[in-house]
Amino acid sequence: MKLYFLLALLLLPVAGAFQYSEELVIDSMISNRVEFVVTSSNPSLSYLRLYHSWIPLDDYRQEVISISTNPSSELGDGVAVFEITDLRDLTVSLNFRTKTGAERVKVNQKVGFPLSSLSPGLVKYTEPAGLIDVNPEIRSVASSIVGDTDDLYEAVFRLAVWVNENVEYSLSTLSEEATKSSSWVLEERRGVCVELTNLFISMARSLGIPAKFVSGIAYTDSELFDFNWGGHGWAEVYFPGYGWVPVDPTYSQIGFVDASHIKLEEGVEGSKYNTRYEWRGRGFDVVPGLMNIHSNVVTEGRMIREGVSASLSFLADEVSLDSYNVIIGTLKNNNDFYVAKEFLLSRTENLELLSAPEKNVLLRPGEQKEVYWVVRLKGLRQGFIYTFPVMLYDALNLRVEKSFRASSRGSIIGESTTQFFLEDAPGNDLELYCEQVERAVYAGNPVSVECSVSSPVSEPVEVCLGSFVCKEIFLDNEEIVILSLDSAPIGYNVFVVEARSSSGTSRSFVDFNVLDAASIDVGVSASSPLSFKDSGFVEFRAERNSLAVPRNLSVTISHPFFGEEFSVERLDDYQDFRFVFRARDLKPNENVFIISFVYLDELGKSYSVEEKVVVMVEGLSFFERVRLWLNHVNAWF
């Protein structure tokens, strides 16, 4: 009998090894070309300001070593401001060196899900924003993905893996007029990194999980691109007790991002524009150029050591020539924190994989877990013995090999035996979708949920809003159920609604913002007394002191001779203001400034606060007093 050895055809990642280093030092340059097109004779430029908001940030995994610009610019508050006064084409650039790491956020205890309460500053990260929209389909799909898990890490893992596996990375959306919304991406099942990340964030927020958008630079070895370093978007999810945890659904990195990720900006949503222009002049147009990114690894650290071990086994070590077999990967997390990662299986000729070779696996602290690949043998000839080498590996340095054999005398494993090991098990026919009747209510008012319950089976069903209220119905196809609570705690609340029957259980998530009276504390100070030649200021701070978020805050500072207005879209924490003036524009002695604050709460109720501050102008000569008296007179005309 002849013996055949069939060699494994490995699909190994071809990314640069530095992607899997514990840390990298990277030099980067972001440049923008600015061109002027003259449209008339005698053009003139007073100034052109270019605001560049992609600035490297310091955080737990990233240190900014150096930063410079060409030409020189004013750096501060997350933006570089270039001031251009020459009417000639030029390129502006931001040059920086960063040290980045790939350390996981070590979540070593289970965080309960859904989240029971959130600090007011996190609520904005649970709300729809721009293209990160939340519609009934997003909420329904997200609820079905997380299922009945009560573990936040697992809920986040399931959402990220679903987006990675079910939304095709496609550059076709780049040819569209604009970035697409999350609801569009869910319907079309395609998009680029920004759109995949937006969908993940929308799903997380629909379940009351705070998530922010992060943009920056990352390395890719995809043959879709002509370059390796480019703009990229990923997410961070808030874990109470641990802070913000990175999640990159495009790269299938959960709980960490590799060291090639350079964070440049973060927020409730991604910026539509990383560069903004304003200018004053005549006789020309400004043509902004495309942003160019260049990065280069200066030094590399050692390879990541993740503390995960693995072994291989088979349902049978020798099977018949036309049999199935099951490859069993036993994975062990030797760490005291959660690890989520992707494992891959090599492919071998004459061995058909009935599922994808990649498997994303979540391992809890110290957990051991088995994963399965079902294979079918095909095209084998009688009278031979075949050996199938199999390799289990990851993107780092984990490699485990083992072989099984096939012969006419091997065990026969039929298709029915393998069904247990396939992930596509029969689903739950009981479906539930719930929405809040009102998302925001005032404290002491009832909150209500309207639920649609459906099933092809006619049967009794119990529908419960948490542990507070339940209703029993006899379900025949589809029913609408309304559940109400007399009141809910002040703040942001997420509740689970469950429908339970003999055929299964389904869950849906609803969130309420229970509002107290929106209020702010105001502190005001001013420079006083002043002499005629002095410049003065009025400084004031508006600070939120309620769980409700003051919105559309309008601040007016007024004096009989002049004034100024400021506006803030929402006051999540506090905002400082400063108004500068000259003493020579005031009146002698006492000057009263009135500062008025007008704002709304989420339901549109209006509030107002008024403060006064006095500035004295003293030590005036006769002529200075006359000058200020004239200010007073002119104010009447």
C-alpha positions in Angstrom: 0.0 0.0 0.0 1.4 3.4 -1.0 1.8 6.2 1.5 1.0 9.8 0.6 1.9 12.8 2.6 -0.1 15.9 1.7 1.5 19.1 2.7 -0.5 21.9 4.4 -0.9 25.1 2.3 -0.6 27.8 4.9 -2.3 31.1 4.6 0.0 33.0 6.8 -0.3 36.8 7.3 2.1 38.8 5.3 2.1 41.9 7.5 5.3 43.4 8.7 6.5 41.7 11.9 6.7 45.1 13.5 2.9 45.2 13.7 3.1 42.6 16.4 5.9 44.4 18.5 5.1 45.4 22.0 6.1 48.9 21.1 7.3 51.0 18.1 8.9 54.3 17.7 7.5 55.8 14.5 8.3 59.0 12.5 5.3 60.4 10.7 4.6 63.3 8.4 1.1 64.6 7.4 1.2 67.2 4.6 -1.3 69.3 2.7 -0.8 71.1 -0.5 -2.4 74.6 -0.8 -2.8 76.1 -4.2 -4.0 79.6 -5.2 -5.9 80.2 -8.4 -5.9 83.8 -9.5 -9.3 85.0 -10.7 -8.7 88.7 -11.4 -6.0 91.3 -11.7 -4.3 92.7 -8.7 -5.1 89.8 -6.3 -4.2 90.4 -2.6 -4.1 88.2 0.4 -4.5 89.5 4.0 -4.2 86.1 5.5 -5.0 82.4 5.1 -5.4 80.3 8.2 -5.2 76.5 7.9 -6.5 74.6 10.9 -5.1 71.1 11.1 -6.8 68.9 13.7 -4.9 65.7 13.3 -2.4 66.0 16.2 -0.9 63.0 17.9 -2.4 62.4 21.4 -0.8 61.1 24.6 -2.7 58.3 26.2 -2.0 55.0 28.0 -0.5 53.4 24.9 1.0 56.3 23.1 3.6 58.9 23.9 4.3 62.0 21.7 8.1 62.3 21.7 8.4 65.3 19.4 6.3 67.4 17.1 7.1 70.3 14.6 5.5 71.9 11.6 6.7 73.5 8.4 6.1 76.4 8.1 5.9 77.1 11.8 2.5 77.1 13.3 0.7 77.7 16.6 0.2 74.4 18.3 -2.4 74.0 21.0 -5.7 72.6 22.1 -5.6 69.7 19.6 -5.0 71.9 16.5 -2.1 73.4 14.5 -2.9 76.8 13.1 -0.8 77.8 10.0 -0.9 81.5 9.2 -0.1 82.2 5.5 0.4 85.7 4.1 2.1 85.0 0.8 -0.1 84.4 -2.3 1.9 81.5 -3.6 1.4 77.7 -3.7 2.9 75.8 -0.8 2.9 72.6 1.2 2.3 72.6 4.9 3.4 69.6 7.0 3.2 68.3 10.5 6.1 66.1 11.6 6.0 64.0 14.7 7.6 61.1 16.5 5.5 58.8 18.6 6.2 55.8 20.8 3.2 53.4 20.6 2.4 50.2 22.4 0.1 47.2 21.9 -0.7 46.4 25.5 -4.1 45.0 26.2 -6.4 46.8 28.7 -6.3 44.2 31.4 -10.0 43.6 32.3 -9.6 41.0 35.0 -13.1 40.9 36.4 -16.5 40.5 34.8 -18.3 43.8 34.1 -22.0 43.3 34.2 -24.2 44.0 31.2 -26.3 45.9 30.5 -24.7 48.8 32.3 -26.8 49.9 35.3 -25.7 53.5 35.5 -23.4 55.9 33.8 -21.8 59.2 34.9 -23.3 62.2 33.1 -20.2 62.8 31.1 -20.6 59.5 29.4 -24.2 59.9 28.2 -23.2 61.7 25.0 -21.3 58.5 24.0 -24.5 56.6 24.1 -26.5 58.9 21.8 -26.7 58.9 18.0 -24.5 61.5 16.3 -24.4 62.4 12.6 -23.6 59.3 10.6 -23.6 57.2 13.7 -27.3 56.8 13.7 -29.5 54.3 15.5 -32.7 53.0 13.9 -35.0 50.1 14.8 -33.0 47.6 12.6 -29.7 48.5 14.2 -31.1 48.1 17.7 -32.8 44.8 16.8 -29.7 43.3 15.1 -27.5 44.4 18.0 -29.9 42.9 20.5 -29.9 39.6 18.7 -26.1 39.5 18.4 -25.4 40.0 22.1 -28.2 37.5 23.0 -28.5 36.7 26.6 -25.0 37.5 27.8 -24.6 39.4 31.0 -20.9 40.1 30.4 -20.0 43.5 28.9 -16.7 42.1 27.4 -18.6 39.3 25.6 -21.3 41.7 24.4 -18.6 44.0 22.9 -16.7 41.0 21.5 -19.8 39.7 19.7 -20.7 43.0 18.2 -17.1 43.6 16.8 -16.8 40.1 15.4 -20.2 40.3 13.8 -19.3 43.5 12.0 -15.9 42.1 11.0 -17.5 38.9 9.6 -20.7 40.3 8.1 -19.7 43.6 6.5 -17.4 43.4 3.5 -14.5 45.8 3.5 -15.0 47.5 0.2 -13.4 50.6 -1.3 -16.5 51.1 -3.5 -18.0 53.5 -0.9 -15.0 55.8 -1.4 -16.4 56.6 -4.9 -19.7 57.8 -3.3 -20.3 61.4 -2.6 -19.9 61.1 1.2 -19.3 58.6 4.0 -22.3 56.5 4.5 -24.4 56.2 7.7 -24.5 53.2 9.9 -28.0 52.3 8.8 -26.9 52.3 5.2 -23.9 50.1 6.0 -26.0 47.6 7.8 -28.4 47.4 4.9 -25.7 47.2 2.2 -23.2 45.2 4.2 -20.2 46.9 2.8 -18.0 49.9 3.7 -14.5 51.1 4.6 -12.9 51.3 8.1 -14.7 54.4 9.1 -18.1 53.0 8.1 -17.5 49.6 9.8 -16.4 51.4 13.0 -19.5 53.7 12.8 -21.8 50.7 12.6 -20.1 49.0 15.5 -20.4 52.2 17.6 -24.1 52.5 16.6 -24.8 49.0 17.7 -23.0 49.5 21.0 -24.8 52.8 21.7 -28.1 51.2 20.9 -27.5 48.9 23.8 -26.4 51.6 26.2 -22.7 51.0 25.8 -20.6 54.2 25.6 -18.4 54.2 22.6 -16.2 56.9 21.0 -14.7 57.2 17.5 -10.9 57.3 17.2 -9.1 58.4 14.1 -5.4 58.3 13.2 -2.9 56.3 11.2 -2.3 52.6 10.9 -0.3 50.1 8.9 -1.9 47.8 6.3 -0.6 45.1 4.0 -3.8 44.9 2.0 -3.3 44.6 -1.7 -6.3 46.9 -2.1 -3.9 49.8 -1.4 -0.8 51.2 -3.1 0.6 52.3 0.2 1.1 50.7 3.6 0.4 53.6 6.0 -2.8 55.6 5.8 -5.7 57.1 7.6 -7.7 54.7 9.8 -10.7 54.7 12.1 -11.4 52.5 15.1 -13.4 52.7 18.4 -13.0 52.8 22.1 -15.6 51.4 24.5 -16.0 52.4 28.1 -15.7 49.7 30.8 -16.6 51.0 34.3 -13.6 50.5 36.6 -11.2 50.2 33.6 -11.7 53.2 31.4 -11.7 53.2 27.6 -10.9 49.9 25.9 -9.8 50.0 22.2 -11.8 47.9 19.6 -10.9 47.8 15.9 -13.6 45.8 14.1 -11.8 46.2 10.8 -8.6 44.6 12.1 -10.5 42.3 14.4 -8.5 43.6 17.4 -10.6 43.7 20.6 -9.2 44.9 23.9 -6.1 46.3 22.2 -4.8 47.7 18.9 -1.5 46.9 17.5 1.4 49.3 17.8 1.1 50.6 14.3 -2.1 52.5 15.4 -1.2 56.2 16.0 -4.1 58.0 17.7 -4.6 61.6 16.3 -8.2 62.5 17.3 -11.1 61.2 19.3 -14.7 62.2 19.9 -18.4 61.4 19.8 -18.1 61.0 16.0 -15.3 61.2 13.4 -14.5 64.6 12.0 -15.7 65.2 8.5 -12.7 67.4 7.8 -9.2 67.2 9.3 -8.2 70.4 7.7 -10.2 73.7 7.7 -9.4 76.9 5.8 -10.4 80.5 6.3 -9.0 83.5 4.5 -9.4 87.2 3.7 -8.3 88.6 0.4 -9.5 89.2 -3.1 -8.9 88.1 -6.7 -8.2 84.4 -6.0 -9.6 81.0 -5.0 -8.0 78.5 -2.7 -7.7 74.9 -3.9 -7.0 72.5 -1.0 -4.9 69.5 -1.9 -5.3 65.9 -0.7 -3.7 65.0 2.6 -0.6 62.8 2.3 0.6 60.5 5.1 4.1 59.1 5.4 5.3 57.0 8.3 8.4 55.0 9.0 9.3 52.6 11.9 12.4 53.8 13.7 12.8 51.2 16.3 10.9 48.0 17.2 10.4 46.3 20.6 10.2 42.6 21.2 7.3 40.5 19.9 4.1 40.5 21.9 3.8 37.6 24.3 0.1 37.0 25.0 0.2 34.0 27.4 -2.2 31.9 25.3 -1.4 28.2 24.7 -3.1 25.8 22.3 -3.2 22.1 21.3 -4.8 20.1 18.5 -6.8 16.9 18.5 -9.3 15.2 16.2 -12.7 13.5 16.6 -10.9 10.5 15.1 -7.2 10.0 14.4 -7.9 7.9 11.4 -11.0 8.2 9.2 -12.3 6.5 6.1 -11.6 8.0 2.7 -15.0 9.5 2.2 -15.6 10.6 5.7 -15.9 13.8 7.7 -13.7 14.7 10.6 -13.7 17.4 13.3 -10.5 19.3 14.2 -10.5 20.4 17.8 -8.5 23.3 19.0 -8.0 23.5 22.7 -7.1 27.0 23.8 -6.0 28.1 27.2 -5.7 31.7 28.5 -2.9 31.7 31.0 -3.5 35.4 31.9 -5.6 36.8 34.7 -7.4 39.1 32.2 -9.7 38.7 29.2 -8.1 37.9 25.9 -9.9 38.1 22.5 -8.0 37.1 19.5 -8.2 35.4 16.1 -7.0 31.9 15.4 -6.5 30.4 12.0 -6.4 26.9 10.5 -4.1 25.9 7.6 -5.7 24.6 4.5 -4.8 21.3 2.9 -5.4 19.9 -0.5 -8.3 17.3 -0.6 -9.6 18.6 2.7 -12.6 20.8 2.5 -13.3 23.2 5.4 -17.0 23.6 6.0 -16.5 26.9 7.8 -14.1 29.8 7.6 -10.5 29.0 8.6 -10.5 32.0 10.9 -12.2 31.9 14.3 -12.4 34.8 16.8 -12.4 33.5 20.3 -13.0 35.2 23.6 -11.1 33.7 26.6 -11.9 34.8 30.1 -9.2 35.0 32.8 -7.7 31.5 33.1 -10.4 30.0 30.8 -9.8 26.9 28.6 -12.1 26.6 25.6 -12.5 24.2 22.6 -13.2 25.4 19.1 -14.1 23.2 16.2 -13.6 23.0 12.4 -15.6 20.4 10.5 -13.8 19.1 7.4 -14.8 16.8 4.6 -12.4 14.5 2.7 -12.8 14.5 -1.1 -11.0 13.1 -4.1 -9.1 10.3 -2.3 -8.3 7.0 -4.1 -8.8 3.6 -2.7 -5.8 1.6 -1.7 -3.8 4.6 -0.3 -3.2 5.9 3.1 -3.3 9.7 3.4 -1.8 11.9 6.1 -3.2 15.3 6.6 -1.0 17.7 8.6 -3.0 20.5 10.2 -1.6 23.7 11.7 -3.4 26.0 14.2 -1.8 29.5 14.4 -2.3 33.1 15.2 -0.8 36.4 13.8 2.0 36.3 16.4 4.2 33.3 17.2 1.7 30.6 18.2 2.0 27.5 16.0 0.6 24.1 16.8 0.8 21.1 14.4 -0.7 17.7 14.3 -1.8 15.1 11.7 -4.6 12.7 11.2 -4.8 9.9 8.6 -7.4 8.6 6.1 -7.6 5.0 4.9 -10.2 2.5 3.8 -10.1 1.0 7.3 -10.6 4.3 9.2 -13.6 5.3 11.2 -16.7 6.5 9.3 -17.9 9.9 10.6 -21.1 10.9 8.9 -22.5 14.4 8.3 -25.1 14.1 11.0 -22.4 13.5 13.6 -20.7 16.8 12.7 -23.8 19.0 13.1 -23.1 19.3 16.8 -19.8 21.0 16.0 -21.1 23.5 13.5 -22.0 27.0 14.7 -25.1 27.4 12.6 -27.5 25.9 15.1 -31.2 26.4 14.7 -32.2 29.9 15.9 -34.9 31.0 18.3 -38.2 31.6 16.5 -39.5 34.0 19.3 -38.7 37.6 18.2 -38.9 40.7 20.3 -38.3 44.4 19.5 -38.9 47.2 22.0 -38.7 51.0 21.9 -39.2 53.7 24.5 -42.4 55.7 24.1 -40.3 58.7 25.3 -36.5 58.5 25.6 -36.3 61.4 28.0 -38.7 62.1 30.9 -38.7 64.3 34.0 -38.0 62.7 37.3 -41.2 61.3 38.9 -43.0 60.7 35.6 -43.8 57.2 34.3 -41.6 55.6 31.6 -43.2 53.3 29.0 -41.9 50.7 26.6 -43.8 49.4 23.5 -42.8 46.0 22.3 -43.5 43.9 19.3 -43.5 40.1 20.0 -43.8 37.6 17.2 -43.5 33.9 16.7 -44.8 31.3 14.1 -45.9 29.3 17.1 -49.1 30.1 19.0 -48.2 29.9 22.7 -48.3 31.7 26.1 -45.5 34.3 26.4 -44.4 36.3 29.4 -42.9 39.8 28.6 -40.9 41.5 31.4 -39.3 44.9 31.8 -36.4 44.0 34.0 -37.6 42.7 37.3 -40.1 45.5 37.7 -43.2 44.6 35.6 -44.4 41.6 33.6 -47.3 40.8 31.3 -48.6 37.5 30.2 -50.1 37.2 26.7 -51.2 34.4 24.4 -49.1 35.0 21.3 -50.8 34.3 17.9 -48.3 35.5 15.2 -47.6 39.0 16.5 -48.7 41.1 19.5 -48.0 44.6 20.7 -47.3 44.9 24.5 -46.9 48.1 26.5 -45.0 48.0 29.8 -44.9 51.0 32.1 -43.0 52.0 35.3 -44.3 54.7 37.6 -40.9 56.2 37.8 -37.2 55.4 37.2 -34.0 56.6 38.9 -32.7 60.0 37.8 -29.9 59.7 35.2 -29.3 57.4 32.3 -30.9 54.0 32.6 -30.7 50.9 30.4 -33.3 48.2 30.9 -33.6 44.7 29.5 -36.9 43.5 28.2 -37.3 39.7 27.9 -39.9 37.6 26.2 -40.0 34.1 27.5 -41.9 31.1 26.2 -41.5 27.3 25.9 -39.8 27.8 22.6 -37.1 30.2 23.8 -36.2 33.6 25.2 -35.5 36.8 23.3 -34.1 40.1 24.7 -34.4 43.7 23.7 -32.7 46.8 25.2 -34.2 50.2 25.9 -32.7 53.3 27.5 -34.2 56.2 29.3 -32.8 59.6 30.3 -34.6 60.6 33.5 -34.0 64.3 33.9 -33.7 66.5 37.0 -33.7 70.3 36.6 -30.8 71.3 34.4 -28.7 73.7 36.4 -25.3 75.4 36.2 -23.0 77.0 38.7 -21.5 80.2 37.6 -18.2 81.8 38.9 -17.3 85.3 37.8 -14.2 87.4 38.4 -12.8 90.6 36.8 -9.7 92.7 36.9 -10.4 95.8 39.1 -9.6 98.5 39.7 -8.1 99.8 36.4 -6.3 102.9 35.4 -7.0 104.6 32.1 -4.2 102.9 30.1 -5.0 99.4 31.4 -6.6 96.5 29.6 -9.0 94.5 31.7 -10.9 91.2 31.5 -14.0 89.5 32.8 -13.6 85.7 33.3 -16.4 83.4 34.1 -17.0 79.6 34.3 -20.2 77.8 33.7 -20.2 74.4 35.3 -22.9 71.8 35.2 -24.2 70.7 38.6 -27.2 68.5 37.5 -27.4 65.1 35.9 -29.4 66.7 33.0 -27.1 68.2 30.4 -27.6 71.9 29.7 -27.9 72.3 25.9 -27.8 75.2 23.4 -26.2 77.4 26.1 -26.2 81.1 25.1 -23.9 83.4 27.1 -24.2 87.2 26.8 -21.9 89.7 28.5 -23.2 93.2 28.2 -22.1 96.7 29.3 -23.8 100.0 28.3 -21.2 100.6 25.7 -20.6 97.1 24.2 -21.0 93.4 24.6 -20.3 90.0 23.3 -22.1 86.6 22.8 -20.8 83.0 23.2 -22.6 79.7 22.5 -22.0 76.1 23.6 -23.9 73.3 22.1 -23.9 71.2 25.3 -22.3 71.7 28.6 -21.1 68.2 29.6 -18.7 69.4 32.3 -17.7 73.1 32.4 -16.7 75.9 30.0 -14.5 78.9 30.7 -15.0 82.2 29.0 -12.9 85.4 28.9 -13.9 88.8 27.7 -11.1 91.4 27.2 -11.6 95.2 27.0 -9.7 98.5 27.4 -10.4 100.8 30.4 -10.4 103.8 28.0 -13.6 102.3 26.5 -15.5 102.3 29.8 -16.9 105.1 32.0 -15.3 106.6 35.2 -15.7 104.8 38.5 -18.2 102.0 38.5 -18.9 99.8 35.4 -21.4 97.0 35.7 -21.1 94.0 33.4 -24.1 91.7 33.2 -23.5 88.1 32.3 -26.6 86.2 31.2 -26.9 82.4 30.7 -29.8 81.0 28.8 -30.0 77.2 28.0 -32.4 74.3 27.4 -32.7 70.8 28.7 -33.1 67.7 26.5 -36.9 68.2 26.4 -36.7 71.9 25.4 -37.4 73.5 28.8 -35.7 76.9 29.1 -33.6 78.0 32.1 -31.7 81.2 32.7 -29.1 82.6 35.2 -27.8 86.1 35.5 -24.7 87.4 37.3 -23.2 90.8 37.7 -19.6 92.0 38.2 -18.3 95.5 38.8 -15.1 97.0 37.3 -13.8 100.2 38.7 -11.9 102.7 36.7 -10.0 105.0 39.1 -7.0 107.4 39.3 -8.1 109.4 36.3 -6.7 112.8 35.3 -9.0 115.6 34.2 -8.5 114.8 30.5 -8.9 111.1 31.0 -12.2 111.7 32.9 -13.4 113.9 30.0 -12.6 111.1 27.5 -14.5 108.5 29.5 -17.4 111.0 29.9 -17.6 111.3 26.2 -17.9 107.5 25.9 -20.9 107.8 28.1 -22.4 110.6 26.0 -21.8 108.7 22.7 -23.5 105.7 24.0 -26.8 107.6 24.0 -26.5 108.4 20.3 
